[in-house]
Amino acid sequence: MNEYVLGDPHGGFKALMEVIEKSKFDYEKDKMIVIGDVCDGWPETPQCFEELLKMKNLVYITGNHDKWALSWMQGKFDLNNPSVSEADAWLHHGGKATKEAYLAEYDLIAKHREFLETKSKLYYLDEQNRLFVHGGFDEDFPIDQQHETMYYWDREFWQQAYMGRNVGKNFKEVYLGHTPTLNFPQNDGSHYLPMSRKNVYNVDTGAAFTGKLSLMEINSKEVFQSDYVMKLYPTHKGRNGRAYDNILYSERTKYEK
């Protein structure tokens, strides 16, 4: 059995299918650990969930966008008055695409809401003491005693790891997403790949924005990547504010590799 960890897809179903096909993922035998944020951004969040739910050995970690989308599914967001709740932030940061996608696939809302309510985990610690969490955690407290929002909102843990601080020492390895590697530019272009610092791995390679979706085989560390996701949805703005078809040719050249 191969074991995989998937970065944040953000509604990019076409990218999800690319990495599944490239990795030759076995739906019956292999394990898929989704680091969260399947929701919000690109226009196919329902299709992403449907594909993932076909996998026999699926572990799903809650992302902050998943929490937002779940709140909408539960009727907690008043979209007639979005400014009085987190609904405004959700809509602005990709929720509009999720809402429109589910209104076109209305029968899937209850199914995916139940999945997020009952099957999604705040973190996952496997038998080899490898920790999987969407955002991060506070090392001053045991992993099972964090404030809930730390698991899916924290960025400090990765920033400390990136700077070379000795974090994650209580675990064999730590895998997270949430903070795109695009935020840490490298001259050699490696910020489009998962980043590691000691035993900490960041697999969010900016699929929500101008990056790619990444799938890593955990034991071998082999990485499978999609095309730049915005190229797969060339007429959709995603969370970039402009569709790929509308950016200048001179800007596009860097996405031709």
Buried (B, 14 or more C-beta within 10 A) or exposed (E): EBBBBBBBBBBBBBBBBBBBEEBEBBEEEBBBBBBBBBBBBBBBBBBBBBBBEEBEBBBBBBBBBBBBBBBBBEEEBEBEEBEEBBBBEBBEBBBBBBBEBBEEBEEBBEEBBEBBEEEBBBBBBBEEEBBBBBBBBBBEEEBEEBEEEBBBBBEBBBBBBBEEBEBBEEBEBBBBBBBBBBBBEEEEEEBBBBBBBBBBBBBBBBBBBBBBBBBBBBEEEEBBBBEBBBBBBEEBBBBBEEBBEEBEEEEBEEBEE
